Amino acid sequence: MGLADQIEIGNPTQPHCATVLLLDTSGSMEGEKIACLNEALRAFKEETAADELARKRVDLAVLTFGGAVNLAHDFCCIEDFEPTAFSAGGGTPLGGAILKAADMIEQRKEQYKLQGIDYYRPWMFLITDGAPTDMRPGESIWNDVVTRVREGETKKKFMFFAVAVDPADTETLSAIAPVDRPPVKLIGSKFKEMFQWLSKSQAKVSSSKVGENVSIENPVAAGWGQISA
């Protein structure tokens, strides 16, 4: 029996949406930003778990990157997710976080397949206020990250979202993100509004049929973000 066979996945009769949050907890997030992020994450859990279908279908994992890439929460159904109050410190190993998230998504999909669980296209949702400290354009890890993100999108392995918290390097994020889904700049400290949008989006996906194209509200229209020029 392999590892994937041994992992018990909640609500196995329901299709699942694997979502990985990649949260920047580097030193530059210290103060108001990390406090707002922590508060918004708690509200996100409550709002998503309040939706009947999302409660059964959203599988959430959380990776933090502040000094090192850390698996803060492995995949679990949203109602079993217990938000952690994160602290800020260290550099911004953004590249390593994206690669780990991509690996986690592929492993989770294999677990679904082995257990006969249908699934929606997974989400990778990145929030950062800085520039990566573990890679530069042209380096091997940089090329790996860009390739994984672009192939993940074109081959529909996952959907990649990047949110830039001021003063994030939007130029670098734009070079990583899919061309048709550029980074969104967070307006002020609207972390809660951003996570409300994410919760509503996850609920909308959860109420759809697997493979169906779901129209997600534009972050600009939702009032928490703007597209960088």
N, CA and C of each residue as an Amber inpcrd file, in Angstrom:
protein
   687
   0.8470000  -1.1960000   0.0000000   0.0000000   0.0000000   0.0000000
   0.8840000   1.2480000   0.0000000   0.6320000   2.1490000  -0.9480000
   1.4280000   3.3540000  -1.0430000   0.9350000   4.4270000  -0.1040000
   1.7210000   5.4890000  -0.0080000   1.3910000   6.5880000   0.8880000
   0.0440000   7.1960000   0.5360000  -0.2110000   7.3540000  -0.7740000
  -1.4510000   7.9860000  -1.2010000  -2.6700000   7.1740000  -0.7840000
  -2.5130000   5.8440000  -0.6960000  -3.6280000   4.9980000  -0.2900000
  -3.9210000   5.1470000   1.1960000  -2.9290000   5.5270000   1.9570000
  -3.0740000   5.5830000   3.4100000  -3.6850000   6.8980000   3.8960000
  -3.6760000   7.9250000   3.0600000  -4.1660000   9.2340000   3.4660000
  -5.6840000   9.2660000   3.3510000  -6.3340000   9.5720000   4.4470000
  -7.7900000   9.6300000   4.4550000  -8.2340000  11.0280000   4.0510000
  -9.0670000  11.0970000   3.0350000  -9.5650000  12.3700000   2.5340000
 -11.0370000  12.4990000   2.9240000 -11.3710000  13.6140000   3.5610000
 -12.7380000  13.8140000   4.0210000 -13.7310000  13.9540000   2.8860000
 -14.9640000  13.5930000   3.1310000 -16.0580000  13.7060000   2.1550000
 -15.6900000  13.1070000   0.7900000 -15.3100000  11.8330000   0.7500000
 -14.8250000  11.2220000  -0.4900000 -15.8710000  11.0870000  -1.5880000
 -17.1490000  11.2260000  -1.2610000 -18.1830000  11.1300000  -2.2920000
 -18.3800000  12.4500000  -3.0300000 -17.7260000  13.5100000  -2.5370000
 -17.8450000  14.8390000  -3.1410000 -16.6310000  15.1520000  -4.0160000
 -16.8110000  15.9080000  -5.1060000 -15.6410000  16.3940000  -5.8530000
 -14.8960000  17.4190000  -5.0080000 -13.5960000  17.4840000  -5.1520000
 -12.7820000  18.3560000  -4.3070000 -12.0490000  19.4260000  -5.1160000
 -11.8420000  20.5710000  -4.4690000 -11.0390000  21.6430000  -5.0540000
  -9.8340000  21.8830000  -4.1550000  -8.6740000  21.4340000  -4.5810000
  -7.4390000  21.6190000  -3.8070000  -6.9480000  23.0540000  -3.9920000
  -6.8020000  23.7590000  -2.8770000  -6.3610000  25.1560000  -2.9010000
  -5.1640000  25.3200000  -1.9790000  -4.0870000  25.8710000  -2.5250000
  -2.9010000  26.1370000  -1.7200000  -2.7350000  27.6440000  -1.5770000
  -2.7070000  28.1270000  -0.3480000  -2.3900000  29.5230000  -0.0760000
  -0.8930000  29.6320000   0.1540000  -0.2340000  30.5200000  -0.5740000
   1.1880000  30.7830000  -0.3920000   1.3010000  32.1670000   0.2320000
   1.6440000  32.2190000   1.5070000   1.6070000  33.4560000   2.2710000
   3.0130000  33.9490000   2.6150000   3.2860000  35.1660000   2.2190000
   4.5700000  35.8050000   2.5300000   4.5730000  36.1900000   4.0130000
   5.4800000  35.5860000   4.7690000   5.6390000  35.9340000   6.1880000
   7.0530000  36.4530000   6.4370000   7.6570000  37.0530000   5.4180000
   9.0080000  37.5990000   5.5520000   8.9890000  38.8390000   6.4450000
  10.1630000  39.3300000   6.7950000  10.2920000  40.4440000   7.7290000
   9.5430000  41.6910000   7.3210000   9.4200000  41.9300000   6.0090000
   8.7500000  43.1470000   5.5430000   7.2430000  43.1240000   5.7950000
   6.7040000  41.9560000   6.1550000   5.2680000  41.8480000   6.4510000
   4.9580000  42.1890000   7.9120000   5.9910000  42.4610000   8.6890000
   5.8050000  42.6980000  10.1260000   4.9090000  43.9120000  10.3800000
   4.1220000  43.8420000  11.4390000   3.2670000  44.9660000  11.8060000
   1.8520000  44.7950000  11.2970000   1.3180000  45.8570000  10.7100000
  -0.0860000  45.8730000  10.2830000  -0.3890000  44.8010000   9.2500000
   0.5370000  44.5800000   8.3280000   0.2470000  43.6440000   7.2430000
   0.0570000  42.2160000   7.7410000   0.9300000  41.7390000   8.6080000
   0.7940000  40.3660000   9.0970000  -0.4320000  40.2530000  10.0030000
  -0.7330000  41.3110000  10.7450000  -1.9220000  41.3040000  11.6130000
  -3.1950000  41.2270000  10.7750000  -3.2600000  42.0100000   9.7160000
  -4.4260000  41.9930000   8.8260000  -4.5530000  40.6520000   8.1110000
  -3.4180000  40.0890000   7.7200000  -3.4300000  38.7800000   7.0630000
  -3.9830000  37.7130000   8.0000000  -3.5310000  37.7040000   9.2370000
  -4.0070000  36.7210000  10.2120000  -5.5090000  36.8470000  10.4550000
  -5.9760000  38.0720000  10.6130000  -7.4030000  38.3000000  10.8600000
  -8.2410000  37.8650000   9.6620000  -7.7710000  38.2020000   8.4600000
  -8.5140000  37.8630000   7.2480000  -8.5590000  36.3560000   7.0120000
  -7.4870000  35.6670000   7.3830000  -7.4470000  34.2130000   7.1990000
  -8.4800000  33.5250000   8.0890000  -8.6480000  34.0360000   9.3020000
  -9.6670000  33.4730000  10.1990000 -11.0740000  33.6890000   9.6300000
 -11.3050000  34.8780000   9.0950000 -12.6120000  35.1750000   8.5080000
 -12.8590000  34.3200000   7.2680000 -11.8140000  34.0810000   6.4940000
 -11.9270000  33.2450000   5.2870000 -12.3860000  31.8420000   5.6540000
 -11.7980000  31.2730000   6.6990000 -12.1910000  29.9350000   7.1320000
 -13.6750000  29.9190000   7.5080000 -14.1000000  30.8920000   8.2970000
 -15.4830000  30.9240000   8.7750000 -16.4690000  31.0880000   7.6210000
 -16.1690000  31.9960000   6.7040000 -17.0860000  32.2570000   5.6010000
 -17.1600000  31.0860000   4.6290000 -16.0170000  30.4790000   4.3290000
 -16.0150000  29.3590000   3.3890000 -16.6960000  28.1430000   3.9950000
 -16.4260000  27.8790000   5.2660000 -17.0260000  26.7350000   5.9410000
 -18.5300000  26.9070000   6.1210000 -19.0150000  28.1390000   6.0540000
 -20.4500000  28.3900000   6.2030000 -21.2300000  28.0110000   4.9510000
 -20.5390000  27.8650000   3.8250000 -21.1990000  27.4620000   2.5860000
 -21.3150000  25.9380000   2.5550000 -22.5240000  25.4420000   2.3250000
 -22.7820000  24.0030000   2.4480000 -21.8990000  23.1450000   1.5490000
 -21.7460000  23.5350000   0.2880000 -20.9410000  22.7370000  -0.6290000
 -19.4510000  22.9930000  -0.4580000 -19.0570000  24.2520000  -0.2800000
 -17.6390000  24.5690000  -0.0940000 -17.0840000  23.8580000   1.1300000
 -17.8970000  23.7330000   2.1640000 -17.4640000  23.0630000   3.3920000
 -17.0420000  21.6180000   3.1140000 -17.6770000  20.9820000   2.1540000
 -17.3920000  19.5860000   1.8340000 -16.3560000  19.4340000   0.7250000
 -16.2050000  20.4630000  -0.0920000 -15.4330000  20.3060000  -1.3270000
 -14.0980000  21.0410000  -1.3760000 -13.9360000  22.1020000  -0.5820000
 -12.6650000  22.8510000  -0.6090000 -11.6430000  22.1540000   0.2810000
 -10.5230000  21.7580000  -0.3150000  -9.3800000  21.1980000   0.4150000
  -8.3180000  22.2900000   0.4870000  -7.9570000  22.6950000   1.6890000
  -7.0440000  23.8220000   1.8400000  -5.7070000  23.3990000   2.4290000
  -4.6330000  23.9420000   1.8510000  -3.2890000  23.7950000   2.4160000
  -2.6670000  25.1850000   2.4590000  -1.7750000  25.4040000   3.4310000
  -1.1290000  26.7130000   3.5800000   0.3770000  26.5360000   3.6450000
   1.0750000  27.2420000   2.7610000   2.5320000  27.3290000   2.7890000
   2.9110000  28.7570000   3.1560000   3.8420000  28.9250000   4.0730000
   4.3750000  30.2480000   4.3540000   5.8210000  30.3120000   3.8600000
   6.2310000  31.5180000   3.4970000   7.6390000  31.6900000   3.1110000
   8.1590000  32.9680000   3.7430000   8.9170000  32.7610000   4.8190000
   9.5640000  33.8450000   5.5370000  10.8470000  33.2720000   6.1320000
  11.9460000  33.4550000   5.4400000  13.2050000  32.8200000   5.8450000
  13.3430000  31.4360000   5.2390000  12.2790000  30.6380000   5.3280000
  12.2400000  29.2960000   4.7420000  10.8170000  29.0160000   4.2950000
  10.6640000  28.0130000   3.4440000   9.3350000  27.5700000   3.0350000
   8.8300000  26.5810000   4.0770000   7.6580000  26.8710000   4.6210000
   7.1350000  26.0490000   5.7090000   5.7140000  25.5930000   5.4000000
   5.4720000  24.2970000   5.5760000   4.1180000  23.7710000   5.4280000
   3.3750000  24.0440000   6.7330000   2.6060000  25.1220000   6.7420000
   1.8820000  25.5190000   7.9500000   0.6730000  24.6210000   8.1910000
  -0.0100000  24.2380000   7.0970000  -1.1730000  23.3520000   7.1930000
  -1.2140000  22.4720000   5.9470000  -1.2270000  21.1720000   6.1440000
  -1.3740000  20.2660000   5.0090000  -2.8350000  20.2480000   4.5940000
  -3.1110000  19.6480000   3.4470000  -4.4700000  19.6220000   2.9250000
  -5.4600000  19.0420000   3.9280000  -6.5720000  19.7430000   4.0830000
  -7.6910000  19.2420000   4.8750000  -8.9370000  19.9580000   4.3990000
 -10.1010000  19.4150000   4.7120000 -11.3320000  20.1100000   4.3480000
 -11.3950000  21.4070000   5.1440000 -12.0560000  22.3930000   4.5840000
 -12.0320000  23.7380000   5.1580000 -12.5810000  23.7710000   6.5820000
 -13.5610000  22.9110000   6.8890000 -14.1250000  22.9460000   8.2380000
 -13.1390000  22.4290000   9.2780000 -12.1410000  21.6430000   8.8580000
 -11.1280000  21.1440000   9.7860000  -9.8850000  22.0330000   9.8400000
  -9.8670000  23.0660000   9.0160000  -8.7190000  23.9700000   8.9710000
  -8.7200000  24.8860000  10.1950000  -7.5990000  24.9280000  10.8940000
  -7.4470000  25.7850000  12.0700000  -6.4040000  26.8580000  11.7700000
  -6.8430000  28.0850000  11.5030000  -5.8960000  29.1560000  11.1700000
  -4.8640000  29.3860000  12.2700000  -3.6440000  29.6470000  11.8380000
  -2.5420000  29.9360000  12.7490000  -2.2300000  31.4270000  12.7090000
  -1.8890000  31.9990000  13.8470000  -1.4500000  33.3960000  13.8850000
   0.0300000  33.4320000  13.5040000   0.3130000  33.8700000  12.3010000
   1.6870000  33.8700000  11.8030000   2.4390000  35.1060000  12.2740000
   3.7440000  34.9490000  12.4360000   4.6230000  36.0770000  12.7190000
   5.5240000  36.2880000  11.5110000   6.1250000  37.4680000  11.4150000
   6.9200000  37.8170000  10.2450000   8.4050000  37.8160000  10.5710000
   9.2220000  37.3700000   9.5940000  10.6670000  37.3830000   9.7640000
  11.3660000  36.6790000   8.6250000  12.5740000  37.1020000   8.3400000
  13.3890000  36.4240000   7.3330000  13.1950000  36.9460000   5.9250000
  13.8460000  36.2570000   4.9950000  13.7930000  36.6340000   3.5850000
  12.5350000  36.1360000   2.9020000  12.5660000  36.1470000   1.5570000
  11.3690000  35.8430000   0.7710000  11.6560000  34.7340000  -0.2500000
  11.7060000  33.4710000   0.1800000  11.9710000  32.3660000  -0.7540000
  10.7410000  31.9980000  -1.5850000  10.3150000  32.9560000  -2.3920000
   9.0820000  32.8140000  -3.1650000   9.1740000  31.6830000  -4.1930000
  10.3290000  31.5600000  -4.8350000  10.4860000  30.5200000  -5.8450000
  10.3130000  29.1290000  -5.2760000  10.9460000  28.8800000  -4.1370000
  10.8260000  27.5760000  -3.4960000   9.4020000  27.2800000  -3.0790000
   8.6730000  28.3220000  -2.6490000   7.2770000  28.1420000  -2.2370000
   6.4100000  27.7280000  -3.4190000   6.6040000  28.3580000  -4.5600000
   5.8100000  28.0140000  -5.7450000   6.0950000  26.5830000  -6.1910000
   7.3530000  26.1920000  -6.2030000   7.6990000  24.8300000  -6.6260000
   7.1120000  23.7930000  -5.6690000   7.1560000  24.0700000  -4.3710000
   6.5880000  23.1320000  -3.3990000   5.0810000  23.0430000  -3.5620000
   4.4440000  24.1810000  -3.7820000   2.9910000  24.1810000  -3.9670000
   2.5950000  23.3710000  -5.1990000   3.3560000  23.5170000  -6.2810000
   3.0670000  22.7610000  -7.4950000   3.2070000  21.2620000  -7.2490000
   4.2370000  20.8800000  -6.5000000   4.4280000  19.4600000  -6.1630000
   3.2730000  18.9510000  -5.2930000   2.8640000  19.7540000  -4.3280000
   1.7710000  19.3600000  -3.4340000   0.4740000  19.1420000  -4.2050000
   0.2130000  20.0130000  -5.1630000  -1.0080000  19.8860000  -5.9640000
  -0.9900000  18.5880000  -6.7670000   0.1470000  18.2650000  -7.3790000
   0.2270000  17.0290000  -8.1590000   0.0470000  15.8080000  -7.2580000
   0.6390000  15.8480000  -6.0720000   0.4850000  14.7330000  -5.1320000
  -0.9620000  14.5880000  -4.6790000  -1.6190000  15.7160000  -4.4380000
  -3.0120000  15.6520000  -3.9970000  -3.9010000  15.0790000  -5.0980000
  -3.6510000  15.4660000  -6.3270000  -4.4470000  14.9370000  -7.4350000
  -4.2550000  13.4270000  -7.5670000  -3.0400000  12.9600000  -7.3480000
  -2.7930000  11.5150000  -7.3870000  -3.5770000  10.8030000  -6.2860000
  -3.6430000  11.4310000  -5.1130000  -4.4210000  10.8510000  -4.0130000
  -5.9030000  10.7860000  -4.3740000  -6.4060000  11.8320000  -5.0040000
  -7.8000000  11.8170000  -5.4490000  -8.0360000  10.6600000  -6.4310000
  -7.1510000  10.5480000  -7.3990000  -7.3170000   9.5200000  -8.4280000
  -7.3010000   8.1200000  -7.8350000  -6.3540000   7.8830000  -6.9260000
  -6.2280000   6.5520000  -6.3310000  -7.4400000   6.1920000  -5.4820000
  -8.0890000   7.2100000  -4.9330000  -9.2540000   6.9420000  -4.0910000
 -10.5800000   7.1770000  -4.8250000 -10.4870000   7.4050000  -6.1440000
 -11.6970000   7.5490000  -6.9440000 -12.4870000   8.8110000  -6.6610000
 -11.7800000   9.8840000  -6.2570000 -12.4330000  11.1550000  -5.9320000
 -12.2880000  12.1140000  -7.1120000 -13.4110000  12.6370000  -7.5800000
 -13.3820000  13.6000000  -8.6680000 -12.8700000  14.9360000  -8.1250000
 -12.3300000  15.7900000  -9.0000000 -11.7940000  17.0580000  -8.5030000
 -11.8620000  18.1700000  -9.5440000 -11.9760000  19.3750000  -9.0200000
 -11.9330000  20.5820000  -9.8300000 -10.4710000  20.9450000 -10.0950000
 -10.2750000  21.8710000 -11.0060000  -8.9270000  22.3770000 -11.2580000
  -8.4250000  23.0820000 -10.0030000  -7.2890000  22.6690000  -9.4530000
  -6.7750000  23.2690000  -8.2070000  -6.3990000  24.7390000  -8.3740000
  -6.3080000  25.3990000  -7.2270000  -5.9200000  26.8140000  -7.1770000
  -4.6080000  26.9670000  -6.4200000  -3.7700000  27.8820000  -6.9170000
  -2.5710000  28.3000000  -6.1970000  -2.6950000  29.8080000  -6.0210000
  -2.7680000  30.2650000  -4.7580000  -3.0550000  31.6710000  -4.4700000
  -1.9080000  32.2630000  -3.6650000  -1.1420000  33.1360000  -4.3140000
   0.0890000  33.6990000  -3.7530000  -0.1250000  35.1370000  -3.2860000
   0.3390000  35.4380000  -2.0760000   0.2840000  36.8040000  -1.5370000
   1.6870000  37.1870000  -1.0960000   2.2290000  38.2920000  -1.6250000
   3.5790000  38.7100000  -1.2520000   3.7080000  40.2280000  -1.2930000
   4.5910000  40.7530000  -0.4450000   4.8290000  42.2080000  -0.4490000
   6.2530000  42.5460000  -0.8730000   6.9570000  41.5640000  -1.4190000
   8.3540000  41.8290000  -1.7670000   8.7940000  41.1750000  -3.0580000
  10.0920000  41.0270000  -3.2010000  10.6910000  40.3510000  -4.3500000
  11.3530000  39.0640000  -3.8480000  11.4220000  38.0430000  -4.6810000
  12.0300000  36.7830000  -4.2340000  13.5030000  36.9500000  -3.8830000
  13.9030000  36.3230000  -2.7850000  15.3060000  36.3690000  -2.3770000
  16.0250000  35.0620000  -2.7080000  15.3130000  34.1130000  -3.3100000
  15.9310000  32.8160000  -3.6230000  16.1180000  32.5950000  -5.1130000
  15.8630000  33.6300000  -5.9320000  16.0520000  33.4390000  -7.3790000
  16.0960000  34.7930000  -8.0810000  16.7520000  34.7900000  -9.2250000
  16.7910000  35.9430000 -10.1110000  16.5050000  35.4780000 -11.5260000
  15.9930000  36.3760000 -12.3810000  15.7130000  35.9900000 -13.7640000
  16.9380000  35.3780000 -14.4370000  16.7090000  34.2670000 -15.1010000
  17.7850000  33.5820000 -15.8100000  18.4170000  32.4490000 -15.0370000
  18.2590000  32.4480000 -13.7010000  18.8110000  31.3660000 -12.8970000
  17.9720000  30.1060000 -13.0510000  18.5510000  28.9790000 -12.6840000
  17.8880000  27.6900000 -12.8710000  16.5420000  27.6320000 -12.1470000
  16.5070000  28.0480000 -10.8830000  15.2510000  27.9820000 -10.1270000
  14.2130000  28.9230000 -10.7330000  14.6710000  30.0800000 -11.2130000
  13.7420000  31.0060000 -11.8660000  13.0900000  30.3380000 -13.0800000
  13.9010000  29.7380000 -13.9210000  13.3760000  29.0780000 -15.1200000
  12.4190000  27.9500000 -14.7580000  12.7500000  27.2120000 -13.6970000
  11.8730000  26.1250000 -13.2420000  10.5220000  26.6800000 -12.7850000
  10.5650000  27.7730000 -12.0280000   9.3310000  28.3660000 -11.5110000
   8.4410000  28.8620000 -12.6470000   9.0110000  29.6230000 -13.5660000
   8.2280000  30.1600000 -14.6790000   7.6450000  29.0250000 -15.5130000
   8.4590000  27.9990000 -15.7640000   7.9830000  26.8600000 -16.5470000
   6.8310000  26.1500000 -15.8490000   6.9720000  25.9130000 -14.5400000
   5.9220000  25.2030000 -13.7960000   4.6090000  25.9960000 -13.7990000
   4.7120000  27.3180000 -13.6020000   3.5020000  28.1380000 -13.5680000
   2.8410000  28.1870000 -14.9440000   3.6260000  28.4490000 -15.9780000
   3.0540000  28.5780000 -17.3250000   2.4890000  27.2380000 -17.8100000
   3.2110000  26.1360000 -17.5690000   2.6950000  24.8290000 -17.9770000
   1.4930000  24.4270000 -17.1250000   1.5260000  24.8090000 -15.8510000
   0.3950000  24.5060000 -14.9900000  -0.8760000  25.1360000 -15.5150000
  -0.7550000  26.3330000 -16.0480000  -1.9070000  27.0290000 -16.6080000
  -2.3080000  26.4690000 -17.9680000  -1.3560000  26.3660000 -18.8880000
  -1.7000000  25.9470000 -20.2570000  -2.2080000  24.5110000 -20.3070000
  -1.6910000  23.6580000 -19.4180000  -2.1380000  22.2620000 -19.3800000
  -3.2540000  22.0400000 -18.3630000  -3.7440000  23.1490000 -17.7910000
  -4.8640000  23.1360000 -16.8500000  -4.6160000  22.2360000 -15.6340000
  -3.3550000  22.2650000 -15.1680000  -3.0170000  21.5160000 -13.9510000
  -3.4750000  22.2700000 -12.7080000  -3.4520000  23.5950000 -12.7830000
  -3.9180000  24.4430000 -11.6910000  -4.1370000  25.8500000 -12.2270000
  -4.7580000  26.6920000 -11.4020000  -4.9120000  28.1100000 -11.6990000
  -4.0060000  28.8820000 -10.7510000  -3.2580000  29.8260000 -11.2820000
  -2.2910000  30.5820000 -10.4940000  -2.7550000  32.0190000 -10.3500000
  -2.8530000  32.4860000  -9.0900000  -3.2130000  33.8620000  -8.7810000
  -2.0880000  34.4890000  -7.9580000  -1.7070000  35.7100000  -8.2940000
  -0.6860000  36.4240000  -7.5320000  -1.2400000  37.7600000  -7.0660000
  -1.0960000  38.0320000  -5.7650000  -1.5370000  39.3020000  -5.1950000
  -0.3090000  40.0370000  -4.6730000  -0.1510000  41.2660000  -5.1240000
   0.9920000  42.0910000  -4.7310000   0.5680000  43.0860000  -3.6620000
   1.1460000  42.9320000  -2.4770000   0.9090000  43.8670000  -1.3820000
   2.0270000  44.9110000  -1.4310000   1.6780000  46.1790000  -1.3600000
   2.6730000  47.2500000  -1.4620000   3.8050000  47.0500000  -0.4350000
   5.0890000  47.1270000  -0.8270000   5.6340000  47.5650000  -2.1090000
   6.1580000  46.4010000  -2.9570000   5.3640000  45.3850000  -3.1970000
   5.8080000  44.1890000  -3.9150000   6.3650000  44.5240000  -5.3010000
   7.2600000  43.6790000  -5.7650000   7.8740000  43.8310000  -7.0850000
   6.9170000  43.2580000  -8.1290000   6.0200000  44.1070000  -8.6360000
   5.0120000  43.6340000  -9.5810000   5.6260000  43.2360000 -10.9240000
   6.7440000  43.8400000 -11.2690000   7.3990000  43.4850000 -12.5310000
   7.8690000  42.0320000 -12.4910000   8.4520000  41.6240000 -11.3620000
   8.8910000  40.2410000 -11.2200000   7.7000000  39.2940000 -11.1860000
   6.6600000  39.6650000 -10.4570000   5.4610000  38.8190000 -10.4030000
   4.8180000  38.6730000 -11.7770000   4.8280000  39.7480000 -12.5490000
   4.2570000  39.6970000 -13.8980000   5.0290000  38.7440000 -14.8010000
   6.3370000  38.6410000 -14.5600000   7.1610000  37.7380000 -15.3660000
   6.9110000  36.2810000 -15.0130000   6.3490000  36.0410000 -13.8320000
   6.0480000  34.6760000 -13.3860000   4.6090000  34.2940000 -13.7100000
   3.6960000  35.2060000 -13.4750000   2.2630000  34.9320000 -13.6080000
   1.8650000  34.6900000 -15.0620000   0.7570000  33.9860000 -15.2760000
   0.2540000  33.7920000 -16.6420000  -0.0640000  35.1330000 -17.2920000
   0.1540000  35.2170000 -18.5790000  -0.0670000  36.4750000 -19.3000000
  -1.5210000  36.9280000 -19.1700000  -2.4600000  35.9800000 -19.1920000
  -3.8710000  36.3480000 -19.1490000  -4.4160000  36.4860000 -17.7220000
  -3.5440000  36.3080000 -16.7150000  -3.9560000  36.5540000 -15.3410000
  -2.8050000  37.2470000 -14.6080000  -2.6090000  38.5400000 -14.8970000
  -1.4910000  39.2760000 -14.2960000  -1.7020000  39.4660000 -12.8030000
  -0.6540000  39.8420000 -12.0770000  -0.7880000  40.0750000 -10.6390000
  -1.8050000  41.1720000 -10.3390000  -2.4630000  41.0310000  -9.2130000
  -3.4120000  42.0340000  -8.7530000  -2.7740000  42.7720000  -7.5770000
  -2.7900000  44.0940000  -7.6200000  -2.2560000  44.8980000  -6.5180000
  -3.3470000  45.0980000  -5.4700000  -3.0360000  44.7250000  -4.2340000
  -3.9830000  44.9250000  -3.1490000  -4.1200000  46.4110000  -2.8530000
  -5.3510000  46.8800000  -2.7410000  -5.5870000  48.2760000  -2.3940000
  -5.4700000  48.4300000  -0.8810000  -4.5010000  49.2150000  -0.4620000
  -4.3080000  49.4690000   0.9650000  -4.1350000  48.1950000   1.7660000
  -4.9420000  48.0560000   2.8140000  -4.8750000  46.8770000   3.6830000
  -6.1510000  46.0410000   3.5760000  -6.6790000  45.9220000   2.3680000
  -7.9520000  45.2210000   2.1700000  -7.7720000  43.6980000   2.1070000
  -7.0590000  43.1570000   3.0920000  -6.8640000  41.7090000   3.1500000
  -8.2010000  40.9900000   3.3470000  -9.0360000  41.5400000   4.2130000
 -10.3160000  40.8900000   4.5060000 -11.1920000  40.8420000   3.2710000
 -11.2520000  41.9560000   2.5450000 -12.0450000  42.0010000   1.3210000
 -11.5050000  41.0190000   0.2780000 -10.1920000  40.8920000   0.2050000
  -9.5790000  39.9410000  -0.7220000  -9.9820000  38.5120000  -0.3740000
  -9.9180000  38.1720000   0.9160000 -10.2720000  36.8210000   1.3200000
 -11.7800000  36.5740000   1.2130000 -12.5940000  37.6130000   1.3390000
 -14.0290000  37.4560000   1.0980000 -14.2700000  37.1020000  -0.3590000
 -13.5500000  37.7560000  -1.2520000 -13.6260000  37.4420000  -2.6790000
 -13.2000000  36.0000000  -2.9310000 -12.1120000  35.5920000  -2.2890000
 -11.6220000  34.2250000  -2.4670000 -12.6470000  33.2150000  -1.9660000
 -13.2630000  33.5080000  -0.8280000 -14.2770000  32.6170000  -0.2750000
 -15.4640000  32.4860000  -1.2260000 -15.9470000  33.6010000  -1.7460000
 -17.0740000  33.5790000  -2.6830000 -16.6950000  32.8250000  -3.9690000
 -15.4590000  33.0150000  -4.4110000 -14.9930000  32.3300000  -5.6210000
 -14.9350000  30.8230000  -5.4050000 -14.4380000  30.4130000  -4.2410000
 -14.3620000  28.9860000  -3.9230000 -15.7650000  28.3830000  -3.8110000
 -16.6940000  29.1520000  -3.2370000 -18.0730000  28.6790000  -3.1390000
 -18.7010000  28.5230000  -4.5240000 -18.3780000  29.4370000  -5.4240000
 -18.9220000  29.3710000  -6.7770000 -18.3710000  28.1620000  -7.5240000
 -17.0820000  27.9090000  -7.3750000 -16.4790000  26.7190000  -7.9900000
 -17.1370000  25.4630000  -7.4130000 -17.3050000  25.4350000  -6.1060000
 -17.8460000  24.2590000  -5.4310000 -19.2720000  23.9280000  -5.8600000
 -20.0100000  24.9420000  -6.3040000 -21.3930000  24.7170000  -6.7200000
 -21.5180000  24.3860000  -8.2000000 -20.3830000  24.3430000  -8.9030000
 -20.3880000  24.0500000 -10.3350000 -20.1360000  22.5680000 -10.5840000
 -20.2430000  22.1760000 -11.8480000 -19.9010000  20.8150000 -12.2390000
 -18.4150000  20.7500000 -12.5530000 -17.7850000  19.6200000 -12.2600000
 -16.3610000  19.4590000 -12.5640000 -16.1370000  19.6280000 -14.0590000
 -15.1590000  20.4720000 -14.4170000 -14.8580000  20.7130000 -15.8180000
 -15.6050000  21.8910000 -16.4180000 -16.5870000  22.4100000 -15.6870000
 -17.3630000  23.5490000 -16.1680000 -16.5610000  24.8340000 -16.0260000
 -16.6690000  25.7170000 -17.0190000 -16.0130000  27.0070000 -16.9370000
 -16.7910000  27.9040000 -15.9850000 -16.1200000  28.3740000 -14.9430000
 -16.7700000  29.2030000 -13.9300000 -16.2870000  30.6320000 -14.0590000
 -17.2160000  31.5620000 -14.1300000 -16.8750000  32.9820000 -14.2260000
 -16.6660000  33.5460000 -12.8210000 -15.4520000  33.9960000 -12.5590000
 -15.0850000  34.5550000 -11.2580000 -15.1190000  36.0780000 -11.3230000
 -15.6480000  36.7100000 -10.2890000 -15.7100000  38.1690000 -10.2600000
 -14.3140000  38.7750000 -10.3540000 -14.2010000  39.8260000 -11.1540000
 -12.9280000  40.5140000 -11.3080000 -12.5570000  41.2050000  -9.9910000
 -11.3160000  41.0390000  -9.5270000 -10.8910000  41.6750000  -8.2730000
 -11.0520000  43.1910000  -8.2850000 -10.9220000  43.7990000  -9.4550000
 -11.0870000  45.2560000  -9.5510000 -12.5420000  45.6160000  -9.2820000
 -13.4620000  44.8590000  -9.8840000 -14.8900000  45.0910000  -9.6610000
 -15.2730000  44.8020000  -8.2130000 -14.5640000  43.8460000  -7.6070000
 -14.8470000  43.4930000  -6.2090000 -14.3620000  44.5610000  -5.2400000
 -13.4920000  45.4750000  -5.7230000 -13.1020000  46.6210000  -4.9180000
 -11.8860000  46.4660000  -4.0390000 -11.1960000  45.3240000  -4.1290000
 -10.0170000  45.1590000  -3.2680000  -8.7000000  45.2050000  -4.0260000
  -8.7540000  45.1720000  -5.3490000  -7.5060000  45.1110000  -6.0920000
  -7.5050000  45.9700000  -7.3410000  -6.3360000  46.1600000  -7.8810000
  -6.1760000  46.8520000  -9.1570000  -5.0920000  46.1600000  -9.9440000
  -5.2190000  46.2020000 -11.2560000  -4.2260000  45.5730000 -12.1330000
  -3.0870000  46.5490000 -12.3540000  -1.8660000  46.0960000 -12.0950000
  -0.6930000  46.9670000 -12.2610000  -0.4340000  47.1810000 -13.7370000
   0.0320000  48.3570000 -14.0650000   0.3120000  48.7020000 -15.4590000
   1.5170000  47.9420000 -15.9670000
